[in-house]
Amino acid sequence: MIFFTRKSRSNPKLSIYVRITINRKRAKISLKRVISIKDWDRNKSHHSSSQK
């Protein structure tokens, strides 16, 4: 599973998606959640405050 974000043109926040690959077949699913750009850790693909 890979979590990734997409920037919306109408919203300054990022939409969160997950991509699942099984037997070389991919499925992208919107989690229907948004996060501010400053709170997303792009290098680790998760919310920056969840690091401990």
N, CA, C and O atoms as a Tripos MOL2 file, in Angstrom:
@<TRIPOS>MOLECULE
protein
  208   207    52     0     0
PROTEIN
NO_CHARGES

@<TRIPOS>ATOM
      1 N           0.8470   -1.1780    0.0000 N.3       1 MET1
      2 CA          0.0000    0.0000    0.0000 C.3       1 MET1
      3 C           0.8880    1.2340    0.0000 C.2       1 MET1
      4 O           1.8960    1.3070    0.7030 O.2       1 MET1
      5 N           0.4830    2.1890   -0.8020 N.am      2 ILE2
      6 CA          1.1810    3.4680   -0.8620 C.3       2 ILE2
      7 C           0.1470    4.5650   -0.6440 C.2       2 ILE2
      8 O          -0.8960    4.5940   -1.2960 O.2       2 ILE2
      9 N           0.4520    5.4530    0.2710 N.am      3 PHE3
     10 CA         -0.4020    6.6180    0.4910 C.3       3 PHE3
     11 C           0.1900    7.7810   -0.2780 C.2       3 PHE3
     12 O           1.4030    7.9940   -0.2640 O.2       3 PHE3
     13 N          -0.6770    8.5390   -0.9540 N.am      4 PHE4
     14 CA         -0.2110    9.7080   -1.6890 C.3       4 PHE4
     15 C          -1.2960   10.7740   -1.6620 C.2       4 PHE4
     16 O          -2.4370   10.5150   -1.2800 O.2       4 PHE4
     17 N          -0.9200   11.9570   -2.0680 N.am      5 THR5
     18 CA         -1.8540   13.0860   -2.0340 C.3       5 THR5
     19 C          -1.9640   13.6930   -3.4280 C.2       5 THR5
     20 O          -1.1100   13.4990   -4.2930 O.2       5 THR5
     21 N          -3.0290   14.4190   -3.6010 N.am      6 ARG6
     22 CA         -3.2400   15.2060   -4.8150 C.3       6 ARG6
     23 C          -3.7420   16.5820   -4.4040 C.2       6 ARG6
     24 O          -4.5710   16.7310   -3.5060 O.2       6 ARG6
     25 N          -3.2150   17.5630   -5.0860 N.am      7 LYS7
     26 CA         -3.6110   18.9360   -4.8180 C.3       7 LYS7
     27 C          -4.8450   19.2810   -5.6410 C.2       7 LYS7
     28 O          -4.9090   18.9940   -6.8360 O.2       7 LYS7
     29 N          -5.8030   19.8880   -5.0000 N.am      8 SER8
     30 CA         -7.0200   20.3030   -5.6760 C.3       8 SER8
     31 C          -6.8830   21.7500   -6.1380 C.2       8 SER8
     32 O          -6.2630   22.5680   -5.4600 O.2       8 SER8
     33 N          -7.4490   22.0520   -7.2630 N.am      9 ARG9
     34 CA         -7.4080   23.4390   -7.7510 C.3       9 ARG9
     35 C          -8.3000   24.3580   -6.9330 C.2       9 ARG9
     36 O          -8.0010   25.5410   -6.7720 O.2       9 ARG9
     37 N          -9.3910   23.8160   -6.4210 N.am     10 SER10
     38 CA        -10.3580   24.6530   -5.7070 C.3      10 SER10
     39 C         -10.1500   24.6610   -4.1940 C.2      10 SER10
     40 O         -10.7850   25.4460   -3.4900 O.2      10 SER10
     41 N          -9.2630   23.7940   -3.6850 N.am     11 ASN11
     42 CA         -9.0670   23.6730   -2.2470 C.3      11 ASN11
     43 C          -7.5650   23.7490   -1.9520 C.2      11 ASN11
     44 O          -6.7830   23.0580   -2.6050 O.2      11 ASN11
     45 N          -7.1450   24.5700   -0.9840 N.am     12 PRO12
     46 CA         -5.7090   24.6820   -0.6880 C.3      12 PRO12
     47 C          -5.1370   23.4680    0.0530 C.2      12 PRO12
     48 O          -3.9360   23.4150    0.3170 O.2      12 PRO12
     49 N          -5.9780   22.5080    0.3830 N.am     13 LYS13
     50 CA         -5.5070   21.3150    1.0920 C.3      13 LYS13
     51 C          -5.2760   20.1630    0.1180 C.2      13 LYS13
     52 O          -5.6390   20.2380   -1.0550 O.2      13 LYS13
     53 N          -4.6660   19.1000    0.6280 N.am     14 LEU14
     54 CA         -4.3730   17.9180   -0.1750 C.3      14 LEU14
     55 C          -5.3880   16.8250    0.1010 C.2      14 LEU14
     56 O          -5.7650   16.6050    1.2520 O.2      14 LEU14
     57 N          -5.8320   16.1410   -0.9350 N.am     15 SER15
     58 CA         -6.7000   14.9760   -0.7860 C.3      15 SER15
     59 C          -5.8090   13.7500   -0.6250 C.2      15 SER15
     60 O          -4.7870   13.6350   -1.3010 O.2      15 SER15
     61 N          -6.1870   12.8300    0.2670 N.am     16 ILE16
     62 CA         -5.3740   11.6420    0.5360 C.3      16 ILE16
     63 C          -5.9550   10.4320   -0.1860 C.2      16 ILE16
     64 O          -7.1580   10.1750   -0.1400 O.2      16 ILE16
     65 N          -5.0620    9.6890   -0.8590 N.am     17 TYR17
     66 CA         -5.4180    8.4840   -1.5980 C.3      17 TYR17
     67 C          -4.5220    7.3350   -1.1400 C.2      17 TYR17
     68 O          -3.4570    7.5480   -0.5600 O.2      17 TYR17
     69 N          -4.9730    6.1280   -1.4120 N.am     18 VAL18
     70 CA         -4.1360    4.9390   -1.1930 C.3      18 VAL18
     71 C          -4.1110    4.1590   -2.5010 C.2      18 VAL18
     72 O          -5.1190    4.0590   -3.2010 O.2      18 VAL18
     73 N          -2.9280    3.6020   -2.8220 N.am     19 ARG19
     74 CA         -2.8090    2.7540   -4.0030 C.3      19 ARG19
     75 C          -2.3940    1.3640   -3.5390 C.2      19 ARG19
     76 O          -1.4080    1.2030   -2.8200 O.2      19 ARG19
     77 N          -3.1540    0.3750   -3.9580 N.am     20 ILE20
     78 CA         -2.8920   -1.0140   -3.6020 C.3      20 ILE20
     79 C          -2.5490   -1.7690   -4.8800 C.2      20 ILE20
     80 O          -3.2550   -1.6590   -5.8820 O.2      20 ILE20
     81 N          -1.4560   -2.5390   -4.8400 N.am     21 THR21
     82 CA         -1.0480   -3.3430   -5.9900 C.3      21 THR21
     83 C          -1.0110   -4.8070   -5.5820 C.2      21 THR21
     84 O          -0.3380   -5.1830   -4.6230 O.2      21 THR21
     85 N          -1.7430   -5.6250   -6.3240 N.am     22 ILE22
     86 CA         -1.7540   -7.0740   -6.1090 C.3      22 ILE22
     87 C          -1.6230   -7.7330   -7.4730 C.2      22 ILE22
     88 O          -2.3980   -7.4590   -8.3890 O.2      22 ILE22
     89 N          -0.6290   -8.6060   -7.5940 N.am     23 ASN23
     90 CA         -0.3820   -9.3010   -8.8740 C.3      23 ASN23
     91 C          -0.3050   -8.3310  -10.0500 C.2      23 ASN23
     92 O          -0.8830   -8.5690  -11.1110 O.2      23 ASN23
     93 N           0.4130   -7.2470   -9.8420 N.am     24 ARG24
     94 CA          0.6360   -6.2050  -10.8600 C.3      24 ARG24
     95 C          -0.6150   -5.4430  -11.2660 C.2      24 ARG24
     96 O          -0.5890   -4.7060  -12.2520 O.2      24 ARG24
     97 N          -1.6920   -5.6000  -10.5410 N.am     25 LYS25
     98 CA         -2.9060   -4.8240  -10.8110 C.3      25 LYS25
     99 C          -3.0440   -3.7640   -9.7320 C.2      25 LYS25
    100 O          -2.9510   -4.0550   -8.5400 O.2      25 LYS25
    101 N          -3.2670   -2.5250  -10.1680 N.am     26 ARG26
    102 CA         -3.3430   -1.3950   -9.2480 C.3      26 ARG26
    103 C          -4.7750   -0.9300   -9.0570 C.2      26 ARG26
    104 O          -5.6000   -0.9740   -9.9690 O.2      26 ARG26
    105 N          -5.0380   -0.4860   -7.8450 N.am     27 ALA27
    106 CA         -6.3250    0.1510   -7.5380 C.3      27 ALA27
    107 C          -6.0260    1.4000   -6.7180 C.2      27 ALA27
    108 O          -5.2940    1.3380   -5.7310 O.2      27 ALA27
    109 N          -6.5920    2.5320   -7.1240 N.am     28 LYS28
    110 CA         -6.4520    3.7850   -6.3730 C.3      28 LYS28
    111 C          -7.7800    4.0710   -5.6950 C.2      28 LYS28
    112 O          -8.8420    3.9920   -6.3120 O.2      28 LYS28
    113 N          -7.7000    4.4030   -4.4230 N.am     29 ILE29
    114 CA         -8.9200    4.6560   -3.6550 C.3      29 ILE29
    115 C          -8.7720    5.9820   -2.9140 C.2      29 ILE29
    116 O          -7.7730    6.2100   -2.2310 O.2      29 ILE29
    117 N          -9.7530    6.8410   -3.0490 N.am     30 SER30
    118 CA         -9.7800    8.0740   -2.2830 C.3      30 SER30
    119 C         -10.2270    7.7610   -0.8650 C.2      30 SER30
    120 O         -11.2090    7.0470   -0.6600 O.2      30 SER30
    121 N          -9.5090    8.2950    0.1070 N.am     31 LEU31
    122 CA         -9.8970    8.0980    1.5000 C.3      31 LEU31
    123 C         -10.9200    9.1410    1.9540 C.2      31 LEU31
    124 O         -11.4020    9.1110    3.0870 O.2      31 LEU31
    125 N         -11.2350   10.0540    1.0530 N.am     32 LYS32
    126 CA        -12.1980   11.1260    1.3280 C.3      32 LYS32
    127 C         -11.8070   11.9350    2.5680 C.2      32 LYS32
    128 O         -12.6410   12.3340    3.3810 O.2      32 LYS32
    129 N         -10.4950   12.1540    2.6650 N.am     33 ARG33
    130 CA         -9.9230   12.9500    3.7500 C.3      33 ARG33
    131 C          -8.9890   13.9780    3.1320 C.2      33 ARG33
    132 O          -8.4130   13.7430    2.0690 O.2      33 ARG33
    133 N          -8.8400   15.1150    3.7970 N.am     34 VAL34
    134 CA         -7.9170   16.1480    3.3420 C.3      34 VAL34
    135 C          -6.9720   16.5110    4.4830 C.2      34 VAL34
    136 O          -7.2680   16.2960    5.6580 O.2      34 VAL34
    137 N          -5.8260   17.0690    4.0970 N.am     35 ILE35
    138 CA         -4.8180   17.4720    5.0610 C.3      35 ILE35
    139 C          -4.1360   18.7220    4.5310 C.2      35 ILE35
    140 O          -4.0250   18.9020    3.3180 O.2      35 ILE35
    141 N          -3.6800   19.5850    5.4250 N.am     36 SER36
    142 CA         -2.9820   20.7790    4.9650 C.3      36 SER36
    143 C          -1.5950   20.3820    4.4520 C.2      36 SER36
    144 O          -1.0100   19.3980    4.9040 O.2      36 SER36
    145 N          -1.0940   21.1460    3.5250 N.am     37 ILE37
    146 CA          0.1880   20.8470    2.8950 C.3      37 ILE37
    147 C           1.3050   20.7980    3.9290 C.2      37 ILE37
    148 O           2.1800   19.9360    3.8490 O.2      37 ILE37
    149 N           1.2900   21.6920    4.8820 N.am     38 LYS38
    150 CA          2.3770   21.7410    5.8740 C.3      38 LYS38
    151 C           2.3720   20.5400    6.8150 C.2      38 LYS38
    152 O           3.3980   20.2430    7.4270 O.2      38 LYS38
    153 N           1.2470   19.8440    6.9470 N.am     39 ASP39
    154 CA          1.1670   18.6910    7.8500 C.3      39 ASP39
    155 C           1.5100   17.3580    7.1940 C.2      39 ASP39
    156 O           1.6040   16.3420    7.8820 O.2      39 ASP39
    157 N           1.6970   17.3430    5.8820 N.am     40 TRP40
    158 CA          1.9910   16.0930    5.1790 C.3      40 TRP40
    159 C           3.5050   15.9460    5.0120 C.2      40 TRP40
    160 O           4.1550   16.8330    4.4590 O.2      40 TRP40
    161 N           4.0640   14.8450    5.4800 N.am     41 ASP41
    162 CA          5.4880   14.5580    5.3100 C.3      41 ASP41
    163 C           5.6610   13.8090    3.9890 C.2      41 ASP41
    164 O           5.4290   12.6020    3.9170 O.2      41 ASP41
    165 N           6.0580   14.5140    2.9760 N.am     42 ARG42
    166 CA          6.1420   13.9560    1.6210 C.3      42 ARG42
    167 C           7.1500   12.8090    1.5180 C.2      42 ARG42
    168 O           6.9380   11.8580    0.7640 O.2      42 ARG42
    169 N           8.2470   12.9010    2.2790 N.am     43 ASN43
    170 CA          9.2810   11.8710    2.2040 C.3      43 ASN43
    171 C           8.8510   10.5520    2.8430 C.2      43 ASN43
    172 O           9.3040    9.4830    2.4350 O.2      43 ASN43
    173 N           7.9860   10.6300    3.8360 N.am     44 LYS44
    174 CA          7.5640    9.4140    4.5300 C.3      44 LYS44
    175 C           6.1320    9.0260    4.2060 C.2      44 LYS44
    176 O           5.6560    7.9880    4.6660 O.2      44 LYS44
    177 N           5.4460    9.8330    3.4330 N.am     45 SER45
    178 CA          4.0640    9.5800    3.0080 C.3      45 SER45
    179 C           3.1010    9.3690    4.1720 C.2      45 SER45
    180 O           2.2790    8.4530    4.1670 O.2      45 SER45
    181 N           3.2240   10.2330    5.1580 N.am     46 HIS46
    182 CA          2.2520   10.2050    6.2390 C.3      46 HIS46
    183 C           2.1800   11.5550    6.9260 C.2      46 HIS46
    184 O           2.9620   12.4610    6.6390 O.2      46 HIS46
    185 N           1.2450   11.6680    7.8210 N.am     47 HIS47
    186 CA          1.0180   12.8910    8.5830 C.3      47 HIS47
    187 C           2.2500   13.1690    9.4260 C.2      47 HIS47
    188 O           2.7350   12.2770   10.1230 O.2      47 HIS47
    189 N           2.7620   14.3850    9.3730 N.am     48 SER48
    190 CA          4.0330   14.6990   10.0340 C.3      48 SER48
    191 C           3.9720   14.6260   11.5550 C.2      48 SER48
    192 O           5.0030   14.3740   12.1790 O.2      48 SER48
    193 N           2.8320   14.8290   12.1730 N.am     49 SER49
    194 CA          2.7710   14.7830   13.6340 C.3      49 SER49
    195 C           2.6800   13.3520   14.1600 C.2      49 SER49
    196 O           2.7220   13.1470   15.3730 O.2      49 SER49
    197 N           2.5570   12.3570   13.2780 N.am     50 SER50
    198 CA          2.4680   10.9740   13.7310 C.3      50 SER50
    199 C           3.8420   10.3520   13.9520 C.2      50 SER50
    200 O           3.9370    9.1900   14.3460 O.2      50 SER50
    201 N           4.9020   11.1070   13.7030 N.am     51 GLN51
    202 CA          6.2580   10.5940   13.9270 C.3      51 GLN51
    203 C           6.5810   10.5950   15.4000 C.2      51 GLN51
    204 O           6.2840   11.5560   16.1100 O.2      51 GLN51
    205 N           7.1960    9.5080   15.8640 N.am     52 LYS52
    206 CA          7.6030    9.4370   17.2720 C.3      52 LYS52
    207 C           8.8620    8.6520   17.3930 C.2      52 LYS52
    208 O           9.3750    8.4730   18.4980 O.2      52 LYS52
@<TRIPOS>BOND
     1     1     2 1
     2     2     3 1
     3     3     4 2
     4     3     5 am
     5     5     6 1
     6     6     7 1
     7     7     8 2
     8     7     9 am
     9     9    10 1
    10    10    11 1
    11    11    12 2
    12    11    13 am
    13    13    14 1
    14    14    15 1
    15    15    16 2
    16    15    17 am
    17    17    18 1
    18    18    19 1
    19    19    20 2
    20    19    21 am
    21    21    22 1
    22    22    23 1
    23    23    24 2
    24    23    25 am
    25    25    26 1
    26    26    27 1
    27    27    28 2
    28    27    29 am
    29    29    30 1
    30    30    31 1
    31    31    32 2
    32    31    33 am
    33    33    34 1
    34    34    35 1
    35    35    36 2
    36    35    37 am
    37    37    38 1
    38    38    39 1
    39    39    40 2
    40    39    41 am
    41    41    42 1
    42    42    43 1
    43    43    44 2
    44    43    45 am
    45    45    46 1
    46    46    47 1
    47    47    48 2
    48    47    49 am
    49    49    50 1
    50    50    51 1
    51    51    52 2
    52    51    53 am
    53    53    54 1
    54    54    55 1
    55    55    56 2
    56    55    57 am
    57    57    58 1
    58    58    59 1
    59    59    60 2
    60    59    61 am
    61    61    62 1
    62    62    63 1
    63    63    64 2
    64    63    65 am
    65    65    66 1
    66    66    67 1
    67    67    68 2
    68    67    69 am
    69    69    70 1
    70    70    71 1
    71    71    72 2
    72    71    73 am
    73    73    74 1
    74    74    75 1
    75    75    76 2
    76    75    77 am
    77    77    78 1
    78    78    79 1
    79    79    80 2
    80    79    81 am
    81    81    82 1
    82    82    83 1
    83    83    84 2
    84    83    85 am
    85    85    86 1
    86    86    87 1
    87    87    88 2
    88    87    89 am
    89    89    90 1
    90    90    91 1
    91    91    92 2
    92    91    93 am
    93    93    94 1
    94    94    95 1
    95    95    96 2
    96    95    97 am
    97    97    98 1
    98    98    99 1
    99    99   100 2
   100    99   101 am
   101   101   102 1
   102   102   103 1
   103   103   104 2
   104   103   105 am
   105   105   106 1
   106   106   107 1
   107   107   108 2
   108   107   109 am
   109   109   110 1
   110   110   111 1
   111   111   112 2
   112   111   113 am
   113   113   114 1
   114   114   115 1
   115   115   116 2
   116   115   117 am
   117   117   118 1
   118   118   119 1
   119   119   120 2
   120   119   121 am
   121   121   122 1
   122   122   123 1
   123   123   124 2
   124   123   125 am
   125   125   126 1
   126   126   127 1
   127   127   128 2
   128   127   129 am
   129   129   130 1
   130   130   131 1
   131   131   132 2
   132   131   133 am
   133   133   134 1
   134   134   135 1
   135   135   136 2
   136   135   137 am
   137   137   138 1
   138   138   139 1
   139   139   140 2
   140   139   141 am
   141   141   142 1
   142   142   143 1
   143   143   144 2
   144   143   145 am
   145   145   146 1
   146   146   147 1
   147   147   148 2
   148   147   149 am
   149   149   150 1
   150   150   151 1
   151   151   152 2
   152   151   153 am
   153   153   154 1
   154   154   155 1
   155   155   156 2
   156   155   157 am
   157   157   158 1
   158   158   159 1
   159   159   160 2
   160   159   161 am
   161   161   162 1
   162   162   163 1
   163   163   164 2
   164   163   165 am
   165   165   166 1
   166   166   167 1
   167   167   168 2
   168   167   169 am
   169   169   170 1
   170   170   171 1
   171   171   172 2
   172   171   173 am
   173   173   174 1
   174   174   175 1
   175   175   176 2
   176   175   177 am
   177   177   178 1
   178   178   179 1
   179   179   180 2
   180   179   181 am
   181   181   182 1
   182   182   183 1
   183   183   184 2
   184   183   185 am
   185   185   186 1
   186   186   187 1
   187   187   188 2
   188   187   189 am
   189   189   190 1
   190   190   191 1
   191   191   192 2
   192   191   193 am
   193   193   194 1
   194   194   195 1
   195   195   196 2
   196   195   197 am
   197   197   198 1
   198   198   199 1
   199   199   200 2
   200   199   201 am
   201   201   202 1
   202   202   203 1
   203   203   204 2
   204   203   205 am
   205   205   206 1
   206   206   207 1
   207   207   208 2
@<TRIPOS>SUBSTRUCTURE
     1 MET1         2 RESIDUE 1 A MET
     2 ILE2         6 RESIDUE 1 A ILE
     3 PHE3        10 RESIDUE 1 A PHE
     4 PHE4        14 RESIDUE 1 A PHE
     5 THR5        18 RESIDUE 1 A THR
     6 ARG6        22 RESIDUE 1 A ARG
     7 LYS7        26 RESIDUE 1 A LYS
     8 SER8        30 RESIDUE 1 A SER
     9 ARG9        34 RESIDUE 1 A ARG
    10 SER10       38 RESIDUE 1 A SER
    11 ASN11       42 RESIDUE 1 A ASN
    12 PRO12       46 RESIDUE 1 A PRO
    13 LYS13       50 RESIDUE 1 A LYS
    14 LEU14       54 RESIDUE 1 A LEU
    15 SER15       58 RESIDUE 1 A SER
    16 ILE16       62 RESIDUE 1 A ILE
    17 TYR17       66 RESIDUE 1 A TYR
    18 VAL18       70 RESIDUE 1 A VAL
    19 ARG19       74 RESIDUE 1 A ARG
    20 ILE20       78 RESIDUE 1 A ILE
    21 THR21       82 RESIDUE 1 A THR
    22 ILE22       86 RESIDUE 1 A ILE
    23 ASN23       90 RESIDUE 1 A ASN
    24 ARG24       94 RESIDUE 1 A ARG
    25 LYS25       98 RESIDUE 1 A LYS
    26 ARG26      102 RESIDUE 1 A ARG
    27 ALA27      106 RESIDUE 1 A ALA
    28 LYS28      110 RESIDUE 1 A LYS
    29 ILE29      114 RESIDUE 1 A ILE
    30 SER30      118 RESIDUE 1 A SER
    31 LEU31      122 RESIDUE 1 A LEU
    32 LYS32      126 RESIDUE 1 A LYS
    33 ARG33      130 RESIDUE 1 A ARG
    34 VAL34      134 RESIDUE 1 A VAL
    35 ILE35      138 RESIDUE 1 A ILE
    36 SER36      142 RESIDUE 1 A SER
    37 ILE37      146 RESIDUE 1 A ILE
    38 LYS38      150 RESIDUE 1 A LYS
    39 ASP39      154 RESIDUE 1 A ASP
    40 TRP40      158 RESIDUE 1 A TRP
    41 ASP41      162 RESIDUE 1 A ASP
    42 ARG42      166 RESIDUE 1 A ARG
    43 ASN43      170 RESIDUE 1 A ASN
    44 LYS44      174 RESIDUE 1 A LYS
    45 SER45      178 RESIDUE 1 A SER
    46 HIS46      182 RESIDUE 1 A HIS
    47 HIS47      186 RESIDUE 1 A HIS
    48 SER48      190 RESIDUE 1 A SER
    49 SER49      194 RESIDUE 1 A SER
    50 SER50      198 RESIDUE 1 A SER
    51 GLN51      202 RESIDUE 1 A GLN
    52 LYS52      206 RESIDUE 1 A LYS
